Amino acid sequence: MNESLLRELVPAVIGVLVRRGADFASAEDAVQEALIRALERWPDDPPKDPKGWLITVAWNKFLDATRAAASRRARERAIAAEPPPDPGPATDDTLQLYFLCAHPSLPSSSAIALTLRAVGGLTTRQIASAYLVPEATMAQRISRAKRRLAGLPLNQPGDLATVLRVLYLVFNEGYGGNIDMAAEALRLTRQLAALTSDPEVAGLLALMLLHHARRTSRTDAQGRLVPLDRQDRSRWNTALIAEGVSVLQAALMRDQLGEYQAQAAIAALHADAPSTGETDWVQIVEWYDELLRITGSPVVRLNRAVAVGEADGPQAGLAALTGVDPALPRYAAVSAYLHERAGHRERAAKLYAEAALAATSLPERDHLTREAARVRHRVNR
Amino acid sequence: MKYLLLKHYRGGPAPHHAFPAMDQWTPEEVDAHMQYMRDFAARLEERGEFVDTQALAPGGAFVRYDGEGQPPVTDGPFAETKDLIAGWYIIDVESWDRAVEVAADLSAAPGPGGEPIYEWLEVRPFYNSASPADE
């Protein structure tokens, strides 16, 4: 029994406790305690029926906690007298858990934490270490989120867009602490895709698979960012690419285009190309147009300018940049790239340096600083 | 998003108003100030926003390398700099606006006569750990 199999049991066990009459917040706490005990005990003494073990231990934890609260005594008697569990179908419960944990009323950091704990089966300590905050802070964040959710029924229709946004945020966190957050997000999205036929869920799954396929080539041995045009494409994971493309194709057949499908389509065109030069940039621009139509996002407009620059030349790219808000975080970086391609090296070096100051992550800042140095060095040579 | 709230012994914009150093306050005023700081940290913890807090003694020195085989050069204690850091809070919050709100809360700590001291706090963003897509 490895840890990831244990994690997979968590949402179903929460569902069982809720169906036996526990409220979501108490059920989730009880299952977390059972999970921590399982992580301690199972390596030496694995149970024959892991799910049954978790249900029993979590239910007892729940009863203990309920007993401890004197004011709840009457309710506890009523619950304890209820007939034993019907393990029943757990898929609906798990789907409802996704919606509840990523409820639109929660701030995204809380939705992330709660999703990772209740749906992902991670411990508070693991989540805290992934997000570099003290365990007590993460515990508070989770109990606060649950207080905010109190009273919301588990069977309320949820907001799928919020769920997908939360999963994508986790995916982009990469490695955190001892947990591979991207792999965890991929697992949770895969599980969600098995529970619902929504083409956007498939679109997000495809997008993650296609990004994940390129992961090892995105940084070099020194931890430096490697831009797409300089990545060693022989290191891309062809099995993940094939899976991503096939998930995407099935989703697109449904003819309900959404932003994740469009982003995945762009990622698929990159994955399909032997080099930047042989990439179908014209089709990528068309997908950016679709994406822009769906989202109206200024960030999409910015990224579209790069694709236009590849499809129709840097002057066209620079033209596509006019009208894009220069206050966007990566505006200077895009402008620098297009100016370098257009042969404006002095200008490009200045813009790369400006972009480095505006970078929001350390690897990105260091990369842009190196780009500025690279362009300047050639200028002076 | 993580932010550093930096407290300074000196430096920063012109103070809102002049007030005596803490050793001139009454013991009750000092206690009230300290209690406010503890409550502030407790509020951050309760909201799941607290990451770290540390205070720095005013001593120490500037130090630099001075070439192969040379002892390091030191300047200080109490180098003649305009800026002297007193300590910090690290918070993890949803937005810049929330970070500003938290800093304003800290700045309202009471001083002489129970009046807020209107202290300037430097608020600085950390780099994100997340890496967005590359195309």
Interface residues (C-beta under 8 A of the other chain):
Chain A: P107 S108 S109 S110 Y131 L132 V133 P134 A136 T137 M138 A139 Q140 R141 I142 R144 L169 N172 E173 G174 G176 H211 R218 L225 P227 L228 Q263 I266 A267 H270 N303 V306 A359 T360 S361 L362 P363 E364 R365
Chain B: K2 E45 E46 R47 G48 E49 F50 V51 D52 D92 E94 Y127 N128 S129 A130 S131 P132 A133 D134 E135
